[in-house]
Amino acid sequence: MTLSLVVLLPFIGAIAAPLFAQAGRTAIAIASTVPAVVALAALFPHWKTLAAGDVLVQTYEWLPSLGLSLSFRLDGLSLLFALLILIIGILIILYARYYLKKHENVAKFYSLLLLFMGSMLGIVLSSNLILMLIFWELTSLVSFLLISFWNHKKDARRGARMALAVTGGGGLALLAGVLLLGHIVGSFELDAVLAAGDQIKAHALYPITLTLVLLGAFTKSAQFPFHFWLPHAMQAPTPVSAYLHSATMVKAGVFLLARLYPALAGTDQWFYMVSFTGMATLLLGAYVALFKHDLKGLLAHSTVSHLGLITLLFGMGTELAAVAAVFHIINHATFKASLFMAAGIIDHETGTRDMRQINGLWRYMPHTATLAMVAASSMAGVPLLNGFLSKEMFFAESLELNLPGLWAYLPPVVATLAGIFAVAYSARFIHDVFFNGKPVNLPIYPPSEPPRYMKIPVEILVFACVMVGMFPAFSVGPLLYAAAAATLAGPVPDYQLAILHGFNLPLMMSFLAFFGGLAMYTQRQRFFDFHARFREIDEKAVFEAVVAYLADFAERLTARLENGSLQRYAMLLVVTAGTVAFLPLVDLGISIGAEGLSPIDVPTAVGALVLVGCALATVAMHRERLYSLILLSVVGLMVAMTFARFSAPDLALTQLSVEVVTVVLLMLALYYLPSWTPIEASGVRRWRDTAIALAAGIGMTLLTLAMLTRPFTSISEFFLANSKSGGGGTNVVNVILVDFRGFDTLGEITVLAIAALGIYAMLREIKLAPPSSDGLGNPWSVDAHPTMLKQVSRPLLPLAIMVSVYIFLRGHNVPGGGFIAGLITSIALILQYIASGMAWTQHRMRFRYQPMLALGVLIATLTGIGSYAFDYPFLTSSFAYVTLPVVGKFEVATAMIFDMGVYLTVIGATLLLMVSLGRLSMKFDQPNRGNAQGGA
């Protein structure tokens, strides 16, 4: 329960925190920190267990037959990331309290921040890969909302769209890769996947699986060539940049590399794809960062570079490189989050992030300047700071790769060159911002230190940089060891966390990077002149051009396919389905099987002839709409009789009820349509459509004959055998709907409710003038509601309601149930609308159908959730037998409550549709308009 609670707490906080908005920004900030603090407290007791190398797994069954479960896993690696997410999240919440302006929607911001926190915790704590994917996509969606928080800015909207497109596309690739992993291993559980590393790497699908998984990781962590989205996401508020784009979201990709390291690493394909991608990203990000004038732009490209460094370390494939990668994840999160927050303070106090304007801030903001300089020095790899230690390990591992020939020099050369660039852009950050003369045309002048508590998060993170740099074994040693052990899923190689490891080649590389970076910065103007010779690619413009081209192509393709003709759409659908199915069906061989044909009796033959004759007559008379509707209703009646003939009374009752509702619906629609339509199709088109219809009909006939005349095993035997013992009912159809396949039914009534609300929303503002006569010019009857019809229909209402209640109550054991009962009730109420009019009916039925829809879906959902209270899977039903005086012994089943939800949803959806259509011709200025809308 602990791990699921840790994931759930931020989501609860996202709902609860905005309730404190009226109490002020401080109150909502405190309320937003509570879920993270409680989650940290819940993780604390497990530290000793994890330090000993054990793993905590908590599993709740969801769909075990599909390998899906709500399972959570806590080991050293997931603990490390959970601590980063929660601790930095708490600091960001405090920082945002002072960063956001009073007029901004603080409640929305904190709610989204907590949603993101919960999504990231879900990624790192999930033990089921499918569950992890759900949280993975949720982070993309929430980050889209956070990046576009200042939605009045065009660049923010575009940056959010770019981030969502790139990370969402990578998420689709990752989904395919995870499905292939599950296919190879036979399970989506992380323990099984990690234990099957040799099996995965020996499988023929390993190359494509690895490629798809890496696409998901590379897009999330902004690796080349997908790096361009991260700098453009900097249009988000600085707390978002500090949290998402330095410490958490962009770390999701490298977390995935670490998480699946035992299962996927150790092959040549892994080495070349991961290491060379990381190498390119490391160099490109470091180079571009040097030339950015925007503070957050410099930090964003440096983030891209450091993510490339971590990726390169994982790509090397050695155990010590993996340890170094995990170490740098910790260090980068601390110094980069503090740098982003320092940049936000500078922007907050000066009104700009342009480094050409914000010069000489040391004299105005010495405290902030000191904190920022320490963090930037850590980013540059200055000794006695945490960034130096992990960069030393990186330099050492770059020398250990045994590449052939001159290729052996590539990793250390790239590592040193990237280190030189890192020192250069860090020196530029320090010198250009805090020294280098005086400020130039600052929007806010003179700048000053921010509020005291706004600097506390920066101070804590900078203190961590110093502590890890000076006392690494004491401060971070146990956590790093536990995380490295979980990453390697085996013994951890010997390594030492010390300030210096003697005078060796990695130390010389560090000195070369440090002094080379300072020398590069002193000659920065030459490098700027060199860089200016090249045309800078505007990734945003390229992305927007690609999006515009795809949108234009889709619009042109849609225009060719969709011309507003339902006939054309049906033709394309039938032809496409027939073409796709033709060759496989021919290979299977379509012929009458060994079972032969059943004998045909006279009633069946007559029913079939009537059915076929009315169907053909409907087609032949389709231009005379009223006659074709009457013939179509006969077809529906014959289908219901066919169900009854072949022992399907539930289907017969449902078909009959649906047929009545459908006919009434079509009658309402026909009221606004001409009673006769002219011939529009040419003779050639009619012959074409006839040929397509005959081909499709013959194909379906042959397929049906081939299937029904061959022996086959049906799942119906299982339902017949378990309906009474497992579901407590003898009506197999209803037990399937409310028990065995209750999840399907819940989805169906939810879709029904959404469709009804959608139709209501589309029709609520439409008013159509009713036709003054029928298609032949005959005026409508003056008596819209005949007296005889009213007198007959009103006594029928209580009778129909009684029948529907009877059908509902008996549905679990004999034909009936909530769906059929709901349709019968709906028909009875629709009859009152038709007979007596909307004003009369709704004056007596003062309730709205939208709440009825919501109540129905809610009852069905809560019935399913209630099973959790008894440690059963979602929507597990229960039944018992109760004996009462006089009544005697009778059955009580929870499925009946679920069926009540179905009943209410069907009534609400059906009547909402009918009333919405019937209200189209009502005068908006009628006195009873309010009642009409109230009923709908």
N, C-alpha and C positions, 0 to 999 in steps of 0.2 A: 504493500500500500504506500510505502514511503516514496518510491520513485515516481509512481503515477501522481502522487500528491505534489511532488516537486514540479512536475510538468504542468499540472493543472492550476497551481496557485497563481501564476501570472495571468492566466486567462480569466480566473475569477476576479483578480485585481483590475483587469482591463474593463470589466463590467462595473465593478464597485467604485473604482477611483473617481470617475466623473461625478458620482453622487456628492462628492465633497467640493465640487467646483464653486458652489455659492459661498463656501466658507473661506475662500481665498486661495492664492497660489501656494502658500506655505502648507496649508491643510491638505491640499490635493497631492503635493509633493510627498508629504509624510505618509499619506495613505497609499501612495504608489510604491513606496519603499517597503512597506510591510510584507507583501507577498515574497519579495526577494529575500528579506531578512529571515522570514520563517522557512523558506526553502533552504537557505544556508544552514539554519539550525537543524533541519531535518537530515542534511547530508553529513553533518559533523560526526554523529555516532558511528558512522561506517568507516572512518578513516583508518582505524587500526586493522580492520578486516582487509581493506584494500592495500595497505602498506605491506601486509603479509603475502600479497600476491593473489588473494582470493577474488572472486567475482560474484557480485550480487545480481541475481536475475529474478524478476517478478513477472509472471505471465497470467493474463486473463484471456480465456478462450473467446474467440470471435467467430471466425469461419474456419474451423480446423480442417475441414475437408479440402479447402483451398490453400491451406498452409498460412492462413492469416490469423494473427493473434495480436492482442494488445500487450506486447511484452516489452519490458524495459530492462536495461543492463547497465550496471555501474561497475566500472573498473578504473584503473589509474588514469587512462586516457580520457574517458568520459568525465571523470571527476575534475581533471585539469580544466577541460573546456567549460564544465558547469560552473566552476569557481570563477573563471574569466568572465563568463556571461553574467553571473549574478553580482560579483563584486564591482566590476566596471559598470554594470547596469545601475547599481545603487549610486555610484559616483556621478553617472550621467544624469540621473534624476535630480540629484542635488544641484548639479551645475546648470541644468535647464531651468530650474526655478528662477535663476537670476538672468539667464540669457534671453529667454522669451520676453517679448514686450507685453504690456498689460492688455492691449487690445486683441492679442492673438488668442486663438482657441486652445488654451492650455489643457483643458479636459480631453479634447480630441488627441492632442499630442501625447499625453501620458498614457492614454488608453492604447494608442497605436504602439507606443514604446513597449508596453507590457505585453501586448500581443506578439510583438517580435521576440521579446525575451522568452516567452513560452514556446514559440515556434523553434527557436534555436536550442532550447533545452530538449525539446522533443527530438530534434535531429541527433544530438550527442548522446541521449539516453535511450534511444530506441534500440531494441534488440531484434526487431523484425524489419527487414529491408523495405517492405511495402509501407509499413507504418512510418519509417524514416522518410520515405518519398513524400508522403502526405505533408509532413512538417517541412520538408525541403521546399515544396511548392508554396506552402503558406508563407515562408520567409520571403519568397519573391514577391508575392502579392502585397504583404504588409510593407516591404521595403519600397514598393511602388508608391504606396500611399504616403510613406514618410518622406521620400525624396521629393514628391510633389506637394508637400505640406503647404508651401507658399505657392498655391496654385494660381495666384494672380500673376506669377512670373512665367513667361513663355519658356525660358530656358529650363526652369524647374520641371515643367510639364514634359518637355522634350527629353530631358535627362532621365526622368522616371520611365518614360515609354521605352527609351533605349535600354535601360537596365532590365526592364521586364521582358523585352523581346529577346535579349541575349541570354539571360539566365533562364527564362522560360523555355527557350529552344533547347538549351543544355539539359534542362529538366526532362524534356521528352526523350532525349538521347539516353539519359540516365535511367529512365523508366524502362526503355528497351533493354539496356544492359542488365538491370536488376532482374528482369523477367528471364533473360538468358542464364543468369547466374542461378536463379531458382530452378530452371530446367536442367542445368548441368548437375547441380547438387541434389535436387529433389526436395529442397526446403529453402524458405526465405529467412529462417532463423540465423542470426549472426554467428552463434556458436558452431552451427553445422557448416556454414560457409567458410569460416576461418579454419576449421579442421580439415576442409577438403581442398586445401591449396594445391597439392600435387595433382589431384583429380581435375581441378579446373584448368591448370596450366597444361595438362596433357590432352585436354579435349580439343576437338577440331574447331569448336566455336570460340576458343579462347581469344584469338586475335580480334574478332569483331566485338566480343564482349568487353575486352579491355579498351578498345577504341571508344565504345559507347560510354563506358563508365568514366573514362578520362575526359570525354567531351563535357560531361556534366560537371566534373571537378574543375576543369579549366575555365569554363564559362563563369562559374560561381566565384572563382578566385582570380578572375581577370588576367588569365594567362594569354600570352601571344598565340594567335592573332585576335583574341577576344578581349584584349586589355582596354580597348578604347572606351568602354561604357563607364568604367570607374571614375576617371577624371570628370566626366560630364555629370556624374551623380553628385558632384560637389556643390551643386546648386541647392542642395538640401540644407536645412539649418545645421549649424556646426555640431550640436549634440548628436544629431543623426550621423554625421560624418565620423565623429569620434567613436561612436558605438558600432555602427554597422560596417563602416568602410575602413576600420583599422583593427578592431578587436574581435568582431563576431562574424558578421555575414560573410565577408570575404575569406574568413578563416574556415568556412564550411567546406570549401573545396579541398583545402589541405587537410582538414580533418578527415574527409573521405579517403584521401590518399593514405593517411595514417591508419584509419580504421580497417581498410581492406588490404593493407600492406602484406600481411601474412598470406593472403589468398591470391594476390595478383602479382606481387613483386618477385624478382629473382630471374627474370627472363630477359633475353636480348631486346625483345619488343618493348618491355617496360623500360629498360634502361635508355634506349634511344628516344622513345617518345616522351618520356617524362623529363629526363635530364636535358635534352636539347631544347625542349619547350621552356623549361625553367631557365636555361642559360640565355636564350634569346630574350625572355621577359626581363631577366635580371639586368642585362646590358641596356636594353631599350628604355626601360623605365628610369634607370639611373642617368642615362644620357639626357633624356627629355626633361627630367626634373631640374637639371642645372639651368635651363633657359626659360623657366616659367616665372612670370612676374607676379602671379597671383599666389598668395601664401598657401591657400588650400590646394591650388593646382600643383605647386611644388611637392607638398606633402602627399597628394594623391598619387603622383607618378613615382615618388619614393616608395609608397606603399606597394605599388605594382612591382617595383624592383625587388623589394624584400619578400614579397610573395613568390616571385620567381626564384629567389635564393632558397626559400624553404622547399619549393617544388624540385629544384635541382638536387638538393640534399636527399630527398626521398627517391629521386630517380637514380642516384648513384648505386643504390641497391646494397650498400654495406650497412652493417648493424650500427657502427659508430656514426655514420652519416644520418641514420634515422634518429639516433639520440640527439645529434646536433640540431636536426630539424625541429624536434619537439622542444628543445631548449630555446631555439630562436622564436618559436611561436609565443612562448611566454614573454620573452624580452621585447619582441616587436609590439605585442599588445600593450605593454606598459609604457614604453617611451613614445609610441606613435599616438596612443589615446591622449597622453598628456600634451603632446605637441599640437594636436588638433584643438584641444580645449584652450591651449595658450593662444593659438591663432584666432579662435573665437573671441577670446577676451580682447585681443588687439583690435579685431573688427568691431567689437561691441563698444570699445572706448575711443576709437579713431574714426569709425564710419567707413573704413575702406580696408581692402586686403592687398592693395597694389604696393608691392615692395619698392617701387620707384617713388612712393610718397611717404611711406612710414619709415623714415630714417630717424636715428638718434633717439629712440624711445627709452634708452637707458635712464636718461635724466628725468623722465616723467613717470616711468613704471619700473623702478629697479627690482622690486620683488618679483613681478611677473617675468621680467627679463632674466633674472637669475634662474628661475624655474625652467624657462624655455631653453636657456643655454645649456643647462645640465642635460635636459632631455635630448636636445639636438646633438650634444657631444656623445651621448649614448648611441644615437642613430649613426653617428660617424664612426663608432668603434673606438672611442678614446679609453685608455686603460682606467681601471678602478670603477667602470660602469658596466652594466650588464650586457650591453650590446657588444663590447669588446670580447667577452668570453665566448659567446656563441659564434662570433665572426672568426675568432681564433680556431675554433673547432671546425668551422667551414673551410678555412685555409688549409688546415691539416688534412682534412678528408679529400680536398681537391688534389693533393699530392699523392694520394694512395691509389688512384684509379690506374689500372694497368691497361691503358689503351695502346694500340700498336703505333710504332713509328712516331712521327711528329705530332700525332693526335694526343699523345701523352702530355704535351705542353699546353694544350688548349684549356683544360679546366683551371689550372693555377693561373694562367694568364688572364682568363676571363674573370676569375675571382679577384685578382689584384686590381684589374682595371675597374671593375665594379666598385671595389673599395675606394679607389681614387676618386671616382665620381661621387660616392657617398660623402666623403670628406669635403669635397668641393661644394656640393649643394648644401651641406650642413653649415659650412663656413659662410656661405652666402646668406643663409637664413639668419645666422647670428649677427654677422657684420652689417648687412644691409638694413636689417630691421632695427637693431638696437644701437648701432653706431653710425658711421658713414654720414656725418653731417647732421643737418637739421630736417625736421619734417617739411614736406612740400605740399601746400594747399590741402591740408587735412579737412575733411568735412566737419569733424569735431575737434576743436582746438581751444585750449591745450588738452591733450589726453591725460588721464589720471588712472590710478589703480582702481580695479573693479571692487565691488563689495567684498568684504572679508571672506564670507562663506563661499563665494564663487571660486576662490583660489584653493580651497581645501581639497577638492578632488585632484587638482594638478599636483599639490604638495604631496598627497599620499602616493600617487603614481611615481613621482620623481624620487621620493624616499625609497620606494621599491627598487628603482633603477640603481640607486646607490648601494642599498643593502645587498642586492644580488651581486652587484659588481665587486663588493669588498668582502662579503661573507657568503659566497655561493653555496658551499656545502651546508651551512647552517640554515640559510634562509629558504632555499629552494631545492636542496639536494634530495630529500625524501620524496617530494612530489614529482620531481623530474624522473627519479628512478622508477616510481610506480607507473608513471605515464609511459616511459620507454619500455618497461616490461610488458605493458598491455599492447603497445604498438607492435613489438616484435613477437608477441605471443610465445615467448620462450626466454631463455637465459639472456641477461643483459651483459654485453662485453664490459671489460674493465675500462673505466675512464676516471679522470680526476677533475674535480671542480676546484681550481686554484686560480689565484690572481695571475700568476705567471708559471709557465712550465719550462723555464730555462731559456737560454739563448739558442733558438733553433730556427729552422727555415720558416715556419708559420709566423714567428715573431718578426722576422725580417720582412716578410710580406706585409705585415701590419705597419711596420715603420715606413715601408715604401708607399703603402696606400695613404698613410697619414701625411707624410711630407710631400708626396706627389699630389695629393688633393689640395694642400695649401698652395703649392706652386701653381697648380691649375687655376685656383681661384685668383691668385695675384695676376695671372695673365688672362683673366676672364674676358676682357674686351676682345682679344684676338679670337677666342673661342666663339664669342657672340657674333663677331664678323664672319667667321667661318660658317657658323650655323645659319646666318642670314642668307647665304648663297643658295640654300636649298629651299624649295617651295614647301611650306608646311602644309600637311594634309589636314583638312578640317573633317575630323571623323564624324562630327554631328551632321555636316552637310552631306557627306557620303551616305550616312545612314538614312537621313531624311529623303535623299534622292532614291535610294533603294526601296524604301517604304512607299514613296509616291509611285514608283514604277510598278511595284507589285499591286498596289491598290488600283492603278489604272488598268493593268492587265486583268485583274479580277473583275473589274467593272465591265470591260469589253467582253470578256468571256461570258459573264452573266447576261449581258445584253444579247449575246448570240443564242444562249440557251433558253432564257426566260423572256417570253414575249407576252405574258399575261394570259396565255391559252392553257387551260387545264387539260384540254385534249392533248396538246403537245407534250406536257409534262408526263401524262399517263403513258403516252406512246414511248417516250424516251426511257421511262422506268421499265416498262415491259420488255422493250427490245434489249436494253442493257442486261436485265436479269436473265432473259432467255439466252443471250449470247454467252454470258459467263457460265451458265449452267449446262449449255448444250454438250460440249465435248466431254466433261466428266460423266454426264448421264449416259452418253453413248458408250463410253468405256465400261460403265457398270452393266450395260445391257438392259434395255427396257423391254420387258416382255412379261406375259402372265406367268406367275410362278407355279410351283408344284401344288400349292393349296387349291388352285382352281377358283372359279367364280361361284359365288353363292347363288342358290335359286332365287328367282324373283317372283313374289306373290302379286296378286292383282292389286291390293291397296297400295303397295309400294310403287308398282308401275304407274298407277293412276296419279299418285302424289308426285312422282318424278316428272311425268308428262305435264302436269299442271305447273310445276315449278319451272321447267324449261320453257313451256309455252308463255308463261307470264314474263319471264326474263327476256325472251325474244320480243315479246310485244312491247315491253318497256323501251327497248332499244328502238323498235320500229316507230313508236309513237312519242319519242322523246321531245319532239317539238311542241306537242300539246301537253303542257306541264301537269295540269290537274289529272288527266287520264293516266299519264305515266307514273304519277305519284300513287294513284290508286292501285295500278298494276304492281308497283314496287312494294306496296304494303302487303299485297297477296303473296309476293315472293317471300317476304319476311315471315308471314304466317306459315307458309309451307315449310320454311326452314325450321321454325319452332316445332311443327308437327313431325318433322323428320327427327329432331332430337328426341321427342317423346317416343317415336316409333322404335328408335334404337336405344331405349332404356337410359335416357339422359334427361330426367325430369327437371333437374336444376337448370340445365342449359335451356330447356324449353321455356321454363318460367322467366328466366332472364331475358331470353330472346324476345318473348312476347311483350315483356314490360319495356324493353329498350325500343321495340318496334313502335309502340304507342307513343312514347316520348319523341322518337325521331319523326314520326309522321306529323305530330303537332308542331314540332320545330320547323319542319319543311313547309307546313301550311302557313306559319307565320312569315316565313321568308317569301313564299309565293305571293303573299298579299302585296308585296312591293315589286313583283316582277311581272312582265307580260305573260299572259296565259298561253301565248303561242309565239314561237320564234321562227324566223325565216331560215331557209336553207343557205348556209354560208360556205360549206365545204364543196370543193369541186368533185366531179365524178372520179377523177384519178385518186384523190385523197380518200374518198369513201372506200374505193377498192383496196387501197393500201391498208387502211385501218381494219377492213374486214379480214384481209390476209393475216395481219398481225394478231388479231383477236383469235382467228381460227388456229393459228400456230400455237399461241399460248394456251388455248383451251385444250387442244389435242395433246400438247406436252404435259399439262397438268393431269389430264385423264390417264395417259400412259404411265406417268410417274405414280399416280395413286394406285392404279392396277398393279404395278410392279411391287409396290410396298405392301399392299394389303393381301396379296396372294402368296406371300412368302412368310415362312415362320420367323418370328422375331420375339425377343424378350422385352417385355414392357415393365417400366417402373411401377405401373399400376398395381402389380402384385404386392409390392412392398406396402403401398398405401392401404390396400384392402386388408392386409394382414395386421397392420399396426394402427389402423384408424381408431378402433375401440380401445385397445390397450394403451396406446401412446397418446392419443388425443382425446379420449373420453367421449367419442361420438361415433354413431353408425352411419351418418351422412358423410361419405368419404370426401365429396367435393367441398363441402363447407369446412371440414377438418383440415383439408389441404390449404384452403384460403386463409384460415385464421390461425393455423398452427404450423404445419409442416412448411408452408411457403408464406408465412405471415409477413416476412420481410418484403417479399414481392408485393403483397397487398398493401402494405404501408406505403411503399413507393408509389403504387398506382393511385391511391387516394390522394397522396400529396400532389402528384402530377395533375390529377383531376381538379383539385382545389386551385392550383396555380393557373390552370387553363381557364377555369371559370372566372377567376379574378382578372385575368388578362383580357378576356372577352368583355367583361363588365367595364374595365378601364377604357377599352377602345370604343365602346358604344355609349358611354355615359353622357358625352357631350354632343352626340349626333342626333339630329332631328330630321326625319324624313316626312315629307308631305304625303299623306295617304292618297292613293289613286281615287278619283271620283267615280270610276266605273270599272267594270271588268274589261277583259280584252275585246269583247264584242260590243262594247258601248253601253251595256245594260247597267243602270245605276244600282248601287248597293242597297240592301234592305234598310229601311228606316229603323226598324227594330233591331238594334245591334245585339241585344240580349233577350232572346225570345222567352216569354213567360213560361212556356212548357219546359224548356231546357232548364230554366232556373228551378222550377218546382221539382224536377226529377233529380237534378244534381245535388241539391242541398241535403236531402235525406241520405244520399249515397256517401257523403263525406264521413260521418261517424262509422258507417258500415265498412267503408274501405279502410279506415284507420284501424278498426277492430281486426280486419283480415290481415293487415300489414303487421300488427302486433303479434297475431297468431303465427304468421309466417316467420317473423323474427324469432320468437321464443322456441319454435320447434326446429329451427334450422340446423342445430348441431346433430340431430338424429334422423330427421326426415327432410325431404327437399324444402329449401327455404334459406333463411339467413339474412344478414344485414343488408346486403346489396339488393336482393330482390324486394325485401320489405321497404327499403328506402325508395325504390322505384315505384312501388305501389302507392306509398304515401304521396310521392311527388305527383303521380298521375291524378290522384284524388284532389290535390290542391290545384293542379293546373286546370282541372275541370271547373273548379270554382272561378278561376280567373276568366275562363272562356265564357261560362254561363252568366256570371254576374258582373264581370268587369273588374278592372284593377282597383278602382276607388272603393267599391263595396268590399272586396276581398281583403285589401290591406287595412281598411278601417277596423277589421275584425282580427287581423293577424298583425299585431304591432310588434314585430321583431324583425331584425335584420338578418340577412342570409350570410353576410361575411363572417360575423362572430360564430354562426353555426358551423361554417366551414372550419374555422380555426379550432373550435371546440372539438369537432370530430377528429381532426388530425391530432390534436393534443391528447385526447383520451386514448386513441390508439397508441401513440408514442409512449405515454406514461404507463400504459399497461405493459408494454415491452420493457421499459426501464425498471418496472417494479420487480421483475424477475431477478435483477441484480441483488436485491435485498435478501434473497434466499440463496445466493451463490449459484445462480443458474444463468446460462447465456441469455442474451437479449431476445425478447419475445418468446421465451419458453412459457408455455401455458401449463396450468395445473387444474385438476378437477377432483371432486370428491362427491360422496353421496350423503345426503342429509335426510333425516326422518323427522317429520313434524306431525303433530296430531291432525287428524282429519285428512290432511293432504297426503300423508304417507311418505314413502321413500322417493326422493327425486335427486337429480344430478345438478350440481353447481360447478360451473367451469369459468375460469378467468377469461377464456376465449370469448365468452359472451360480452364482456366489457369491451374487448377489442372490436367485436362485431358492432357494438353500439357506436363506436367511433366511425366505422364504415357507414353505418346507417345514417348518421347525422351528416357526414360529408356528402353522401349521394344526394340527400334531400337539399342541402344547401347549394351544391353545385348545379343541380338540375333546375331548381327554381330561380337561382340567380341568372342562369342563361335565359330561361323563358321570360322572366320579367324584364330583363334587359332588352330583349327583342320586342316584347310587347309594348314597351314604353317608348319606342322610337317615334311613334306618330302622335304621342300625347303633346298637347300644348303646354309649353313651359310656364305659361302664366295661369294655369288652372289652379284653383284653390287646393286641390288634393295632390298637387305636385310633391309637396313635402312628404306626404304619406307614401306616395309611390316610390320615392327615392329611399325613404326609410325602410320600406320592405325589401328593397334591393340591396 
